[in-house]
Amino acid sequence: MRIVLASSSPRRRELLARAGIRFSVQEPPDEAPIPPGVCADLAVQLIARQKAVAIAATAPPGSFVLAADTIVVGPRGPLGKPKTAERAREMLCDLRGRRHTVLTGVCAINTANGSREALGVSRSAVKMHQFSDNDLDTYIASGEPLDRAGAYAIQGGGGDLVEAVAGRVDTVIGLDVPLALRLLREAGYPDPLPKASDVSLAPPRPRRPLTPMRAPSRV
């Protein structure tokens, strides 16, 4: 059966591919803003659902559409994508030396079964290093923070800013793979699907650290 990933994120594509899933990709419309007055846990699921519904409307009959959205919740509330170096600096200064929450909402829609849906959310806690201004300048100059929720990518150079992760690392990257597989089953996708234990979170290639900071560890 056909799985369509409603995402423009190469990180989500890579995570799903490494799980052994065969899928096609359709990019959803521009991301909707966080609905006002809605808690972050619900908002991230609603945004994921909006993406899935938009693609399900044009997907081939019998498709299973999978979509996700990630929100970084800092000390002063949800953080979007900074777009500018100045905003990235503000976000990372707020996160420096502190613990914050990353939420990833996932939606699966079965277009062949009356648009049967399944929704879920995963949560991880991230503790940032007390990194120096020098490290911050180096990371911002790389350009990586500008299109990342919370202004960092844990699978890239931003991993050097992270001290520890409590929860799944793939939630922070942008797609909780075991949750996605469970929701596909709940939406009616038949087995066999890979088991969650089959999904490796090891980085696909070694990367050169920006600084001699420790690699992320679990707490």
Secondary structure as UniProt FT lines:
FT   STRAND          3..6
FT   HELIX           10..18
FT   TURN            19..20
FT   STRAND          24..26
FT   TURN            36..37
FT   HELIX           40..56
FT   TURN            57..58
FT   TURN            61..62
FT   STRAND          64..74
FT   TURN            75..76
FT   STRAND          77..79
FT   HELIX           85..95
FT   TURN            96..97
FT   STRAND          99..110
FT   TURN            111..114
FT   STRAND          116..128
FT   HELIX           133..141
FT   TURN            142..143
FT   HELIX           144..147
FT   HELIX           149..151
FT   TURN            154..156
FT   HELIX           157..161
FT   STRAND          162..166
FT   HELIX           169..173
FT   HELIX           177..186
FT   TURN            187..188
FT   HELIX           196..198
FT   STRAND          217..218
//
